[in-house]
């Protein structure tokens, strides 16, 4: 029974409006960082750790934001992989094999949508 109580407390913290706002902001920034060829999710988190300290975020809010940056950068790496055939990190290399040929056939939007759906399942 205690496990369900702690789980509900965790969801209560995670679903606060401030934490949801930082999660959304982290996903957006992570997608921008991940779209740059050569910068992966680990680099994106490392770059934004000082931002968490500068903003004076609570520890749980900072962890939520940095986790969202990681997830956004995982998807963002697929953008350069699909459109330019330049993988930003190791997992994006496999996206080059399927996504770039689709983009060359004029189906780049479909390839990006499929990648977004697959990335949301992976997180």
C-alpha positions as CSV (number, residue, x, y, z in Angstrom):
1,X,0.0,0.0,0.0
2,X,2.9,2.4,0.7
3,X,4.1,1.9,-2.8
4,X,0.8,3.3,-4.3
5,X,0.9,6.2,-1.9
6,X,4.5,7.1,-2.9
7,X,3.6,6.7,-6.6
8,X,0.7,9.1,-6.1
9,X,3.0,11.6,-4.4
10,X,5.4,11.4,-7.3
11,X,2.7,12.0,-9.8
12,X,1.5,14.9,-7.7
13,X,5.0,16.5,-7.9
14,X,5.4,15.7,-11.6
15,X,2.1,17.1,-12.7
16,X,2.5,20.5,-11.0
17,X,2.1,23.4,-13.6
18,X,5.6,24.6,-13.0
19,X,7.1,21.2,-13.6
20,X,5.0,20.6,-16.7
21,X,6.2,24.0,-18.1
22,X,9.8,23.1,-17.5
23,X,9.3,19.7,-19.1
24,X,7.8,21.3,-22.2
25,X,10.6,23.9,-22.3
26,X,13.2,21.1,-21.9
27,X,11.7,19.0,-24.7
28,X,11.8,22.1,-27.0
29,X,15.4,23.0,-26.1
30,X,16.4,19.3,-26.3
31,X,15.0,19.0,-29.8
32,X,16.9,22.1,-30.9
33,X,20.1,20.8,-29.5
34,X,19.6,17.3,-30.9
35,X,18.9,18.7,-34.3
36,X,22.5,20.0,-34.5
37,X,24.7,17.4,-36.0
38,X,27.3,16.0,-33.6
39,X,25.5,17.0,-30.4
40,X,23.7,14.1,-28.7
41,X,21.5,13.9,-25.7
42,X,24.4,13.6,-23.2
43,X,25.9,16.8,-24.6
44,X,22.6,18.6,-24.4
45,X,22.2,17.7,-20.7
46,X,25.8,18.6,-20.0
47,X,25.3,22.0,-21.6
48,X,22.1,22.8,-19.7
49,X,23.2,21.7,-16.2
50,X,24.5,25.2,-15.5
51,X,21.1,26.6,-16.6
52,X,19.4,24.5,-13.8
53,X,21.8,26.0,-11.2
54,X,21.5,29.6,-12.6
55,X,17.7,29.5,-12.5
56,X,17.7,28.3,-8.9
57,X,15.4,25.4,-9.7
58,X,14.2,23.0,-7.1
59,X,15.9,19.6,-7.4
60,X,12.9,17.8,-8.7
61,X,12.1,20.5,-11.3
62,X,15.7,20.5,-12.5
63,X,15.6,16.7,-12.9
64,X,12.4,16.9,-14.8
65,X,13.8,19.6,-17.1
66,X,17.1,17.7,-17.8
67,X,15.2,14.5,-18.4
68,X,13.0,16.3,-20.9
69,X,16.1,17.7,-22.6
70,X,17.5,14.2,-22.9
71,X,14.2,12.9,-24.4
72,X,13.9,15.9,-26.8
73,X,17.5,15.5,-27.9
74,X,17.0,11.8,-28.6
75,X,14.2,12.9,-31.1
76,X,16.1,15.9,-32.4
77,X,19.0,13.8,-33.5
78,X,16.6,12.1,-35.9
79,X,15.9,15.4,-37.7
80,X,19.4,15.8,-39.1
81,X,19.6,12.1,-39.7
82,X,16.5,12.1,-41.9
83,X,16.9,15.4,-43.7
84,X,20.7,15.5,-44.1
85,X,21.8,11.9,-43.7
86,X,24.1,13.1,-40.9
87,X,23.5,11.2,-37.6
88,X,24.1,13.2,-34.5
89,X,24.6,10.1,-32.3
90,X,24.7,6.3,-32.5
91,X,21.0,5.5,-32.4
92,X,20.4,8.0,-35.2
93,X,22.6,6.1,-37.5
94,X,19.9,3.5,-38.1
95,X,17.5,6.2,-38.9
96,X,19.7,7.3,-41.8
97,X,19.1,3.9,-43.4
98,X,15.3,4.3,-43.6
99,X,14.6,8.0,-43.1
100,X,16.9,9.6,-45.6
101,X,15.7,7.5,-48.6
102,X,12.1,8.4,-47.6
103,X,13.1,12.1,-47.5
104,X,14.7,11.8,-51.0
105,X,11.4,10.4,-52.2
106,X,9.5,13.4,-50.9
107,X,8.2,11.7,-47.7
108,X,10.3,13.6,-45.2
109,X,7.2,14.6,-43.1
110,X,6.1,11.0,-42.9
111,X,9.6,9.9,-41.8
112,X,9.8,12.6,-39.1
113,X,6.3,11.6,-37.9
114,X,7.2,8.0,-37.7
115,X,10.4,8.8,-35.9
116,X,8.5,11.0,-33.4
117,X,6.0,8.2,-32.6
118,X,8.8,5.7,-32.2
119,X,10.7,8.1,-29.9
120,X,7.7,8.7,-27.7
121,X,7.4,4.9,-27.2
122,X,11.1,4.6,-26.4
123,X,11.0,7.2,-23.6
